[in-house]
Amino acid sequence: MRRLLYLMILSAVMVAGQKTAAIAPDSLAPYLPTPASIVTQMLEAGNLKAGETMFDLGSGDGRIVIAAAQKFKANAIGVELDDALVAKSTQKIAELGLEKSARIIQGDLMKQDYSSADLITVYLLPEANKKVTQLLELQLKKGARVVSHDFLMGSWKVTKEITIADDGTGRSHTLFVYIR
Ligand SMILES: C[S@@+](CC[C@H](N)C(=O)[O-])C[C@H]1O[C@@H](n2cnc3c(N)ncnc32)[C@H](O)[C@@H]1O
C-alpha cells in the first residue's frame, strides 16, 4: 500500500516536471534520493566487494556511487542525465579525493555499456525498470547482481527481498535483489 502511494507521488512529481519542461525527454524517473541508511543496505544487499565494479543507473547526487567507492572500496560509476546533478556529484567526488575509484558519466543510462558490472543499483520507476531489464539481459555477465530500490525489475525472478520497515522517518523501503 505504501509502495503504491509512493509510486503515485513519484509519478505526480514526474508529471509536474514534464509540465514545466524540467525533465529531459529521455528521463526515466524524477530525482528522489535514496536515504543514506538505505544506500548502505542496498550495497550490502548487493554483496559489493572491494575492487568490484558497480554502476548506479540514474545516480542523482552521487550518494550511492560515493558510498560504494568510500565505504566498500569498489570501482564505482554513476550514470546521470541531469547536468546539475552530474556537476554536484562530480564536485563531491573531487572534494572527497575519490576520483580514482568513483566517476559520473553524463548521459542516458539506456545508452551505456554495463558488461563490466559486478553490481547494478537502480531507483527508477517500474516502466523504466522494464526497459532496463531488456538492456541488462543483453549486457550483464553471469553472476552479476542487481539491487532495485522499491520497484520490481519487470518479470525477473527475485533472488531476495528485503523490507526495511522504518528508515527513521517512518518510511518503509523494499530492496529487490537479483543474481543474473
Ligand atoms: C529516483 S532518482 C535516484 C537517484 C539515486 N540513484 C539515488 O538512489 O539516490 C532517479 C535519477 O535518475 C535520473 N535519470 C532519469 N532518467 C535517466 C536517464 N535516462 N539516464 C540517466 N539518468 C536518468 C534522474 O535524473 C534522477 O537523478
The ligand as an SDF file (V2000), in Angstrom:
LIG
                    3D

 27 29  0  0  0  0  0  0  0  0999 V2000
   14.8020    8.4000   -8.1120 C   0  0  0  0  0  0  0  0  0  0  0  0
   16.3180    9.2260   -8.5660 S   0  0  0  0  0  0  0  0  0  0  0  0
   17.5490    8.1260   -7.8350 C   0  0  0  0  0  0  0  0  0  0  0  0
   18.8850    8.8070   -7.5820 C   0  0  0  0  0  0  0  0  0  0  0  0
   19.9300    7.8860   -6.9450 C   0  0  0  0  0  0  0  0  0  0  0  0
   20.1180    6.6720   -7.6900 N   0  0  0  0  0  0  0  0  0  0  0  0
   19.5380    7.5470   -5.5350 C   0  0  0  0  0  0  0  0  0  0  0  0
   19.0280    6.4190   -5.3420 O   0  0  0  0  0  0  0  0  0  0  0  0
   19.7110    8.3990   -4.6400 O   0  0  0  0  0  0  0  0  0  0  0  0
   16.4240    8.8140  -10.3280 C   0  0  0  0  0  0  0  0  0  0  0  0
   17.5490    9.5060  -11.0690 C   0  0  0  0  0  0  0  0  0  0  0  0
   17.6190    9.0000  -12.3870 O   0  0  0  0  0  0  0  0  0  0  0  0
   17.9790   10.0540  -13.2670 C   0  0  0  0  0  0  0  0  0  0  0  0
   17.5670    9.6530  -14.6250 N   0  0  0  0  0  0  0  0  0  0  0  0
   16.3000    9.5030  -15.0930 C   0  0  0  0  0  0  0  0  0  0  0  0
   16.3260    9.0830  -16.3580 N   0  0  0  0  0  0  0  0  0  0  0  0
   17.6300    8.9360  -16.7110 C   0  0  0  0  0  0  0  0  0  0  0  0
   18.2780    8.5110  -17.9070 C   0  0  0  0  0  0  0  0  0  0  0  0
   17.5850    8.1600  -18.9900 N   0  0  0  0  0  0  0  0  0  0  0  0
   19.6280    8.4670  -17.9150 N   0  0  0  0  0  0  0  0  0  0  0  0
   20.3360    8.8350  -16.8030 C   0  0  0  0  0  0  0  0  0  0  0  0
   19.7780    9.2570  -15.6500 N   0  0  0  0  0  0  0  0  0  0  0  0
   18.4350    9.2920  -15.6000 C   0  0  0  0  0  0  0  0  0  0  0  0
   17.2110   11.2470  -12.6940 C   0  0  0  0  0  0  0  0  0  0  0  0
   17.7590   12.4700  -13.1600 O   0  0  0  0  0  0  0  0  0  0  0  0
   17.3910   11.0240  -11.1930 C   0  0  0  0  0  0  0  0  0  0  0  0
   18.5440   11.6520  -10.7180 O   0  0  0  0  0  0  0  0  0  0  0  0
  1  2  1  0
  2  3  1  0
  2 10  1  0
  3  4  1  0
  4  5  1  0
  5  6  1  0
  5  7  1  0
  7  8  2  0
  7  9  1  0
 10 11  1  0
 11 12  1  0
 11 26  1  0
 12 13  1  0
 13 14  1  0
 13 24  1  0
 14 15  1  0
 14 23  1  0
 15 16  2  0
 16 17  1  0
 17 18  1  0
 17 23  2  0
 18 19  1  0
 18 20  2  0
 20 21  1  0
 21 22  2  0
 22 23  1  0
 24 25  1  0
 24 26  1  0
 26 27  1  0
M  CHG  2   2   1   9  -1
M  END
$$$$
